[in-house]
Amino acid sequence: MFKLQIGLQPAYSLPRLLSFLIISVAALLATLASTNAHAHKPSDSYLTLTAQANGSDIAVRWDIALRDLDYVLQLDRDNDGALTWGEIRSRGDDITQYATSNLQLSNKDKPCALTTTQPMQLDHHSDGTYAVLSLSAACGAAISEAVQVKYSLLFDVDPSHRGLLQWIPPNMSAKEGQESEAMSFVLGIETATQNLPLQAPSQWQSFKQYVVEGVWHIWIGFDHILFLLSLLLPAVLVFNRSDAVKHLQAAPSFWGAFKEVLKVVTAFTLAHSITLTLAALGYISLPSRLVESVIAASIIVAAMSNIRGNLDTKRWIMAFGFGLIHGFGFASVLADLGLPQNALITALIGFNVGVELGQLAIVAAFLPVAFWLRTTKFYQVGVFKWGSVLIALMALYWFVQRAFDL
């Protein structure tokens, strides 16, 4: 162990800084207590629409997270924090009515009638258990032009919720001995109404769509962001070894800090691109629970390295090693979105590009501010040291939740 000293004049008084940190910790823990543990998995539902052979009906499969349904419908009658099959089944009609009231399909400007075809079932996704609704949409006339979908599930309580839609039009439905090809769409609060074409999008359209998805995922993937930040926080700091005591000091030049950031980001990018590609193409897979747990552990390791003052650690090696695991996390999201078979490689490249663009935007916002503040105690103590403590606590919470499936 060594004594960590700050030799610069404080920019903020210690009492004010401590008060700020205490309030931040309290707010953080309160937020964590009220949210689920899947940090890079926001509220999504999965909607699959398949045109039927009769040409006028659409088969609908809709997977909706039980945690979301419980939030809006209070399914947990005894308030014991655990949903039983009896509690879910007894509210099956309410669940179906709530869901179908937030989905409308139209063919040639006329609404399609939604009816239940099978009893509600349950299915397990990487982030928990989902209710599965099996429906049929009777559209009357033959489907000969784009089908319109209007989606509003959960938007009133969670504006960030998204419906991940797979659309299989008549000319792309499965033929004997072949798999059907689906087109992917994202139904967000700003894209709640969409026209589903009968022809697959072009390669360029698929590329653009998946670039946006990649950017979006890294920006809402808080665990990936915190791992990256844990590795970037020390980039603007160095140790002065002038005597037996190590003194934490500001990095002397922006170029030196930039090179350190470049090594970390490049290593992280290469690593997660490798495993993302291999997993997305089906060459390798790991259990999602293991992946999510190791991702949380990687954040703890990176943050603890900062807390212990291990600035000599080659952080690019850590970024590469754990980046391989983070790639599997990205791949699980891509699997939920689905890759179009007619543009598989194009969409995969687009998603990768989007992730990197989102990552670069984070670095571009972080580095200039961090370099500007590097000489202050606010950064050296408040952001670097105590910020790393907060990150470690958050990651520990995620690890316990994920590893023990709480």
Phi, psi and omega in degrees: 000151177224161180271125180263121183238147174246119185263010185257159179289137182293136176273340180225146180293146182299316178302318180295320180295316180296320178298316179299318181292320179298315179297320181296317179298315180299316180295320180297312181295323178296320179294316180296323181294336185257004182234164177279168191270358185271088194296327182255020181236094181285182180289115178228152164238161185239118186240120178244122180245122183235118177295136184268166186296334181288351174085351183235352181249155178232125174279135184238124168243129185227114177260121182234131183298134178298327181296325178288318179295322178296324181295319184268335185245357180052062181289332183282086188294323182269002176054038179265004178081004180227131179270130175260162178297326178297318179296320181290313183297323181294340180251019183303317180295321179295320179297313180297317180296318179298315183295309185292338176287349181246019178218130177224127175250139181227140176237118182056045177068011177245130183295144176269140182276124180266129176225154179280136180250336180217155175299152179299140178235177177240149176217152182255127174251177182296339183247019175134191184266141182238144168279138181246116178259130177250117186230166172230135177252111179270111187261001176077277182279160178297143181279104183236001176214178186304136175271135180264135176239134174240125189231130180220017183300126171068358183298332181287337180248341180214091182298343180272356180299149179222146169258123180264109190256132170248121184243123178243097182287172185305317185282357179242006179293159186296135172256166184303126179080004181233156174268148178287153177253129184249149171259141184255141177219153176242123181257097177254180184297333178264354179231037187289335178247122181220151174261124183266112186286164177270344179247145180295147178292161180289168177302318182294319178296319177296318179300311181298318181299317184280337170298314179299318180296321178295316177299313182300318184295317181292328181287331177258001178273081188298328180291319176296318181296315182292325175297314180297316180296323178300326178278335183271333183307319181282355188297334182259014181233153176218166174259138171267119183257036185289339178215194184290340181261132179278125179254126177284126182225166178287144175298138186289335184219150177293324181299319178297317178296320181297318179297322178295316178297318181299318179296316181296311184294319179297315180297316180296318181296311180300316184295308184287337175292323180297305184286328176300314181294314181297318181289319181295328180272000174085013181279336182207148178211153176227153177301133184299324180297320177296314181300311182297322180293317181291325176300314177298318179296325180297324178293319179300313181299314181295317180292320179295328176300321177291316182298321180283351179079028181275066181286346179280349181298136176285093188292337179294329177292317177298318180298320181289312183301307180284336177299330176300320179288319179300329178300324177293328175295317175299320183295325180295323177292318179296325178295322178294321178292322184088141177254128179294129184294331181279352180214043187299306183293320179300314180294321179297315177297318179300317179297316177300315179299317179298317178301316181292320178296317178297321179294317179296325178296321178295315180296318180297328178281326185281309193299311181299320180292316180297318180295322180294324183267358191298336183275357185261154173293333177304317179280311188294324179258307186292310184275307185291304186285301184285331173297321177294325176298314179299318179297317180297319179296316179298315181294325177297318177301312179298318183298313180299315180299317186280314184294323183257007175053049182273000000 
